[in-house]
Amino acid sequence: MDARQSYREAAVQGASGVRMVILLYEQVMEDLRRAISAQERGDIEGRTRAINHAVLILGHLQASLDKEAGGSVALNLEHFYQQVRRGLVDAQCNQSVPALEEQISLIMQVYEAWHEVEKSADSPAAKPAPSAPVGSPVAMRETVNWKA
């Protein structure tokens, strides 16, 4: 087992719902960076494997949204995940590094927002709150035990 895998497994142990989402976003961005590297090396199989893994994670995040409790936040996240997944299909079909970079940029923006949610939840002034904001993908029943 490599060091990164060991780190990820340790990070998941006891992680809050928001932390789990952040870790999944980090994995998606890492997958897409691997896809870019594979594309630049001409490694079609490596690029495909990395993009497919990112799509799998995004699908899990999307399927885990609590649309009933989450209202417009959950719907906006659902649209975001659909948009990124479409962008990844386009990047795959066109073998486009710029399209992959664009998806990383989009994911990074939402990733940073999740960091803000985590910071505000961890601040001493914050009231005790549920483990994740309403509408987040963290009404995720399976996330804690999910492995990609």
N, C-alpha and C positions, 0 to 999 in steps of 0.2 A: 504494500500500500504506500502511495507516495505521500509526502508531507502535506500537500494541499488537501488531499482527501481526508487525512487524519484531522487537520485543522477544521475542515467543514463539519465532520462528524462531531467533533467536540463542541463546535459553535452551536450546533442544532440541539444538543442536550440541554434541556431546560430553557430554551429560547422562548421569548414571548411571541405572540402571533405576528406582531409588527416586525420583529427581528427576523422571523421566518420569511416574511415577504421580502425583506431587504436582502436576505441571503439568496433567495430565488432570483431576484433581479440581478444580483452580482453574477450568478451562474449564467444567466442569459447573456449578459454582456461579455463574459469570458468566452462563452460558446461562439458568439459572433466575432470576437477578435480572433479566435482559432479559425473560423471560417474565412476571414480575410487573409490570414497567414497561409492557409491551405490554398486559397485561390491564387495568391501571388506565387506559390510554388508549383501551381498547375495540378494540385492534388484534388481532383474532382470528388473522389470518395470522401476524403477528409472534410472538404467543404460541406458536402451533403450531410454527413454525419453530424457535424457541428450545428448546422442550421436546423436539422430535424430535431436535435435535442432542445434547442431554444424554442422551437414551435411546440414541442411536448410540454415544456414548462409553462409557456404562455397559455396553452390550452388548459392546463391544470389550474392556473391562477384564474382564468376566465370561468371555468366550471365551478370554482369554489366561491364565487361571488354570491352573497346573500342579497338578491335583488329585492326581496320583500322588505327586509329591514333597512337595506342600504339606500333605497330610493334613487335619486338622481346621481349620487356618488357612484353607486354600483353600476348604473347604466352608463355613465361616462367611462368608467374603467372597462366595461365590456366593449364599448366602441373603440377604446384605445387598444385593447388586446387584439380586436379584429383588424384594426388598421395596421398594427405592427406585423401581425401574421401575414396579411396581404402583401406588405412591403417585403417580407422575407421570401415569400413565394416569387415575387417579382425579381428580387435579387438573385435567387437561385436560378430562375429561368434565363435571366439575362447575364448571369455570371458577373454581377456588378459589385465591385468593391465600394463605389460611392453609395449605392443603395444600402449596403450593409452598414456603412458608416452613418448614414442617415437614421437607420433604425436604432443604432447604438445611441445616437444623440437624443432621439425621442425617449428611449428607455431611461437614459440618464436624467432627464428632466423629472420624470415621475419618481425615479429612484431618490432623487434629492428631496422631493416632497415627502416621501416615506421617512427619510431621515429626520425631517422637521417634525413629523408626527411622533416619532420615537423620542426626540429630544423633549418635546412638550409633555409627553407622557411621563418622562423621567424627571422632569423638573420638580423641585421640592414644593413649588406653589401649586402644582397640578393636583387636582382632587383624585382620589382613587377612582379609576375608570376601568371599564372592561378591558380585556387584554388587547382589543383592537377597536378602531373606530367603526361606527356603524357604516355599513356599506363596503367595508374593506373586504378583501379576499380572505380575511382571517376568521370569518365565521366559517373557517375551513375546518371541516370535520376531519379530513384526511391529511392535512398538511404536515402535522407533526410526524406521522408515520410514513409519509410519502418519500420515495426514493426515485431519483431520475438518473 
